[in-house]
């Protein structure tokens, strides 16, 4: 099969002769007419069939040559002889004064020569033009000599061949059919009206013959690879409906195997079934009615494997079993799992047989009564680097872990700890003590506490005052086989902030918020389906009432409270309903009633489960309420960034409608937390961003047109559970950084933000809150790795941080805490998940 380029080359001599002969012939015809000018016509009786009628020959008005290859590209072929009819109205281009009437094209001329161009593509190299037939009506109201003319694009003479047409049907049968096919496989014919009148074109039929059902081979133009994929591209083939890709590992192209079951519709393909550092050889064939010849082979070599180490390896232990899981590694075909019983990994060995196919593994033979140390490596053709270590204590017997490990008494050189126990009477309790929180690094010191009756506490003596110790407890059998371990408790001898006996606000659950307003404390929290507000009168205790309530709906998950900063000003409470996820607010004062209003909702019938009010936060000036919240609207056909929005809305305190002052598009359900405050009469938002990782500050002063990234290391996953508090006229915010497991404090000084590390070994800090008095700062933060709450205190005089566990009362387990300062004293609001109550307690500083 010849390519069109070779075909054109073989006809070069014939084309040259035609370029000489045909112009001479036309010149002789013009001379025979006496140089008729506008009365002349170019006739080729060997090509136009049927009688020719005299008319005014149009020497001007035809489109430029060559015409643009645009129009009806009919493919694939169904037989070797095709007829493609098209309506007269389907012209590809026109010279003006051409209108459509139903399926007809109407050429109207009073002072010009309108034309309509009809085009057909999809001619292969072995295809020929057999005939073009045009059906048209007689010219309506013609002037003398007016008529219809037809011109066909000739690619040998590089000009239009002009013929007059008998009203009714015009047939063009080429003497040499290939002269009229463009290099890209198009044929063009122009219908032209000369003189005054109207011509109507009703249809155009193109007839094509040849072996065009079998396409020419494409040419592979390029290829690229990673260590686990190859991508190749090729040239398009005229009329192809798709492409078949073949592959072999033989350099000679032998044993090519088809790797695409269905034809590929595009002119590129990515092969994922390859290995690293190998040569692959590809060929591509086009498909019309049948599969054509294959292209020449094309070599692509995959890159040398560069697997990354698995991330986020976790281990959970039961008796005779440890469950491991980790994040998948791109390009991995499997994983190897390694275990050691020593912290230095000196006796590490692989515990799986063949590579593990999924990112999880179950070790059914851990070392009982010891810490087991695990690492994982991804595998493809080779093994990649190992992950970081995950360690877990494997119990030898099925005894539960002691619960609610806590400090009872702290003295200068000793401390008493206690715990809850719900299992059968054990033989002993093993109390383990270390000076660092990572128990797995080295064996802890421990002793056996032989306890009797219901006593579940132990005294630790010989401690160094002010130094942190870390304690875990497990029950053992009479033969000293250990069960499951408790969580870690941090113990400091002396130097504690202590919690006064708590005041009970009433039944309730998180989320919670504590305000110091108008000389006393106000709290907000959930109780069942309602949002509660509790106000403390220092003499008469707490008064609690429902601010947001509905007879049929449940308020849940997110809420906030703020007060208008004028004497006796109202409060506003916000929360989101469980279903539908609409954002509501309530305005009022404790003891004076609450007016409930809808802030943001939707009644769009095309919306599936709209979610408004997520992470809602409030702020207020003397004349304006403001709320910032996340709106997520599920429309399957709409991109996420067009439906997920962080909204900033305001309304006058005096009343009126809520307006959307600002919308920030986001592709993810973020932020995980945000804060909104008032700064010099303007609203300021601190938000975390996951699309472009950072911690961003923006203000209403410039309508949130710009955002400042204050994160110390841009690109880190920082800013989790932030909080903003005013300190000496400027702002501070604790920031949990899960990328580095640090608790940080961001502090704005003279308009610039700086960062300081509060705890670099906190281990996944979570849910931090901050309060300030003078130059002193208090942070309460939950540490996930210890399942415990910690207080961090910055002494503004000594300019140093101190940390300690929160001494919750016996039997209390908290999920949420908040801080406030009243009359220079710190107060802590917390929940008791065991009995579902909300408590508030004054914090007493350590002795001077």
Secondary structure, DSSP 8 states (H G I E B T S, - for coil): ---HHHHHHHTHHHHHHHHHHHHHHHHHHHHHTTS-GGG-----TTTEES---------S----SS----SEE--S-SSSEEEEEEETT--SEE-SSEEEETTEEEEEESSS--EEEEEEE---TTEEEEEEEEEE---BT--TT-EEEEEEEETTTTEEEEEE--SEEEEE--SSGGGGS-TTS-EEEEEEEESSEEEEEEEEEEEEEESTTS-----EEEEEE-SS-EEEEE---TT--EEEEEEES-TT-TT-EE--SS-BSSSEEEE-S--SS-EEEEEEEEESSSEEEE---EEEE------------EEEEETTEEEEE----TT-SEEEEEEESSTT-TT-EE--SS-BSSSEEEESS--TTSEEEEEEEEESSSEEEE---EEEE--SS-----EEEEEEEE-SS-EEEEEE--SS--SEEEEEEESSS-TTSS--EEEEE---TT--EEEE-S--BT-EEEEEEEEE-TT--EEEE---EEEEBS---EE---EEEEE-EEEEEEEEETTEEEEEEEETTEEEEEEEETTTEEEEEEEE--SS--EEEEEEEEE-SSTT--EEEEEEESSSB-EEEEEEETTTEEEEEEEE----TT-EEEEEEEEEEEEE-SSEEEEEEEEEEE-TTS-HHHHEEEEEEEEETT----EEEEEEE-SSS--S-EEEEEETTEEEEEEEETTTTEEEEEEGGGTT---EE--SSTTS---BT---EEETTEEEEEEEETTTTEEEEEEEETTEEEEEEEETT-SSEEEEEEEEETTEEEEEEEETTTTEEEEEEEETTTTEEEEEE----TT---S-EEEEEETTEEEEEEEETTTTEEEEEEEE----
